[in-house]
Amino acid sequence: MNTSAKLLAPSRWRGWEVALWVLIWAVPLLFAQHAALVNEIAILALFALSLDLILGYAGIVSLGHAAFFGVGAYGAALFAKHVMPDPLLGLAVGTALGAVLGLLTSPMIVRGTDLTRLMVTMGVALVLLELANKFDGLTGGADGLQGVVMGPLLGQFEFDLGGRVASFYSLAVLFIAFLVLRRIVHSPLGISLQALRDNRLRVMAIGLSVPGRLAAVYTLAAALAGASGALLAQTTGFASLDVFEFHRSADVMLALVIGGAGWLWGGLVGAIAFKVLHDLISSFTAQYWTFWIGLFLVLLMLVGRERLFRPQQWFKRGQP
Amino acid sequence: MLTLLFDGVAYGMLLFVLSLGLAVTMGLMNFINLAHGAFAMAGGYILIVLMQRAGWPFLACLPAAFVLTAVAGALLERTVYRPMYGKPHLDQVLFSIGLTFMAVASVDFLMGSSQQNVQLPDWLRHRFEFGSGALMLGMGAYRLFIVAVCVALALGLQAVLSGTRFGSRLRAAVDDPRVAAGLGIPVNRIFLLTFAMGSGLAGLGGALGADIFGLDPSFPLKFMVYFLIVCAVGGTSSITGPLVAALVLGIADVMGKYYLPKLGAFIVYVLMIAILLWRPQGLFSREGRK
């Protein structure tokens, strides 16, 4: 196989990918009583997908991805409350706000080491949290933004209490984002990002603009995170300071790491695993579930994902 | 005004002692240890348990907090931290967040989620006042005690680092572990000792600060950001950098919360981002380091 064929091979759709998407679409149809959970998973998956884009493909460590999520959520909620209640327009507003913030903050992540980037991204999210707390006339402060009433989707489908419409809505957005991202990560831009992640110096040496590419991917990821935040605010009809909190950034990172960064399915698989794990553990110890998720993380990192999920390798010698 | 400044200095000194261990592990092993706050919390709870349940005097509890957390740090270094040294930063971050989650949940389980109060001895509850008006300086005896302890620690550490054989070996290992090991310096043992010292200092700082910071199970998560700011801003190559960063942070935080209470920690975060954009390697880093 020559090199270009090797690069193109992963961009083709596989049978199991199509099958998985059919299965995912079938879930809310078959299990209507779990529609709210499906909605939550779809939102987390979209959020994780956007983090995967910068972490898995561009290699930017971020502990403040909640900044874009929160901006999208507040943007969509405020738009619905004060301008008009149409969900799709609100989604566009949330996405655009996320993108703008991503573009503005992208110069910050170009320089420095992993530690600096970690601190700066976390700092941006914390600054936004403090700002949202300060302007409580606009955001409702610690009480959250209440009284957000969404109009019907496409002018026809009202959001119901069971969350069926919401789950289809979120799944549709997730599906479209997945298709777009799948296209992008296999485009020259996506491939140059992976090259940049692996060896920044060489990418500079062959004449590609590193800051430009980083800014582009960061903006794109921020837009997607804004969209997921907007989805959350729209489907729950509520936005609170919680959307900026550190645990949001940490949770989405956990979900992505469980699923595996650097391939698009990682975000989806991780979101499903994370939410199901969360539901299972909190059903028997609601208060101490963080202990078990912590233990899981420590084991995952100590043992390594490869070996933990492929027991047949345990007895082989040498490096896997 | 002066009172606020003094409170800020006391706060900053505490942050310095708490973050120093983190700065050393970061500089030495290139390891981002987000679980550092958990050691500080452990120190605080050791103080509470020994004082309230076992009836130890306050001054005896402080060394106990140091020794016990140092031992815990050494054990953990040997068992779980060591394999993580060569891994990518992201893995280290997630690993130590996992440890922090476990610590938070365990303390919640063992001690309850309510905030713990420290019963200070009477001789630390005095308050001295000098001058009057805008220049009045009020110093709580406890804060004065903290400043004294922390200054003594900082001077002692500086002496150890610059004057002793251990200090020069440590500095050599920080600069280049491979060459240091090639020269016959037992790098692993120095790592172990240093990690234990850093954890012990965190424990001591946690015990000292239990009254000022407030102690509850979410402590490691709440103050993790502060420790990281100190290390990121101060740089990890010297003891002066974190000291100055901690003092600036402490004073800015106390002043900010007093004059602009609604903005909260906003100023601190903006300041941190600005400094990191200006000098991504920290304020006092030597040029040309990786």
Interface residues (C-beta under 8 A of the other chain):
Chain A: L55 V61 L63 M108 R111 G112 T113 D114 L115 T116 L118 M119 V120 M122 G123 V124 L126 V127 E130 L131 N133 K134 F246 A250 M253 L254 V257 Q287 Y288 W289 T290 F291 I293 G294 L295 F296 L297 V298 L300 M301 L302
Chain B: M26 I32 V80 P83 M84 K87 H89 L90 D91 Q92 V93 L94 F95 I97 G98 L99 T100 F101 M102 A103 V104 A105 S106 D108 F109 L221 V225 L228 I229 C231 A232 K262 L263 G264 A265 F266 Y269 V270 M272 I273 L276 L277 P280 Q281
